[in-house]
């Protein structure tokens, strides 16, 4: 899988993703920048990238504006090195159109807006 790292992501998280054989992309790789959430997620869909973020405000806008996204979003509420291995231990195959929230004690799953219509 390919993930865009968005927000204050520690280097340990990127190393854990690479160790799990995933590809990491940084915000510098996007020519257009972030901009509005709808355009940003459309750009990620076009590139077939998923999103790993620590930005709660971005996710709040996504749900308030009911912006559909066909990929996977992982929200890191726990940025410990063990967060990524814990995610893939619990869920070896992540499901599209889902938000995975990693906390210190567990991984929560939520449908993204527009998932029911697809």
N, C-alpha and C positions, 0 to 999 in steps of 0.2 A: 504494500500500500504506500501511497505517497501522502505526506502530511505537510501542511504549511504551519510553521510555528508562529503564533500570533500572541503578542503580549510579552510579559516578563517570564520567559521560559529559561530555566537554568540549563547549563551545558550537560548536566547529568541526564536530563530527560532526553535530549538529542542523542546522547551516547546509548541510552537504553533502547531507543527506537532503532538505531542502526544495528545494535546487537541483535534485536528481534527481526532483522532483515527488512526493515522499512526504509523508505527514502524520505529525508527531511529537506524541506525548502524553507528559506528565510524570506522575510518581507522585502529584502533588497532585490530579490529575483523578480518581483512584480514591477513592471515598467510603469503602470498607471498608479500605483499606490493603493491605499485602502478605500478612501472615499466613502460613499454611502453604502450601508450594509447590503442592499439589494444588488447593486452593481458589483460589489466585492464578492458576494457569493456566486453570482453569475459567472464571474471570471474564474473562480475556483472550479465550478462545474465544467466549464469549457476545458480547463486544463486537467480535469479529472483528479483534483487534489482534494483531500479531506483536510479538516482544520483541527489543530490543537491550540487552545487558547486559555489564558488566565483572565481575560477581559469580561467581567460580569455585565458591564454596561452594554457591550456589543450584543451579548445574548439576550439581554432584556429588550433591546430594540428589535431584535429578530422576532421575539414572541409578540411584542406589542404591535408591530407592523404586519404580523403574520406572513413573514417572508419564507417561502418554501426553499428547501435545499435538498438536493438528491444525494448528497454525500453524508459523511459521518462527521460529527463534531465531538471532540473530547474537551471537557472543561476541567482544568486542573485546579482543584481547591486545595490539594495536597501536592506540593512540588518536590516531595522526597524522591530519592533515586528509585525507591521500590514501587512508585506509583504505576509506571508503565508495565513492569512485569506482573504486577497484581491485576491490572486490567486484562492482559492477554491470558493470564492463568484462568481467570473467571470466565472470560468470553473470548475463546480462541478465534472465532469468526465474528467480527463486528458487523452489525446490520445497518444498511443504508437508511437514511432518514431518521436517525436516532441521535440523541444527545447523551453521551456517557459522562457523568459527573463523578470524578474521583475525589473522595474525601479521605480523611485519615483512617476511617474505620471500614469504609465500603465503597462499592461502585454502584451508583444509581443510574437508571436508564429512563429516558423520557422521549416521547415522540417529538420530532421537529414539526413546525407548522407545515401543513399541506401533506403530511404523510398519509392521512386517511383517504385523501382523494386519489392518490397514485395507485 
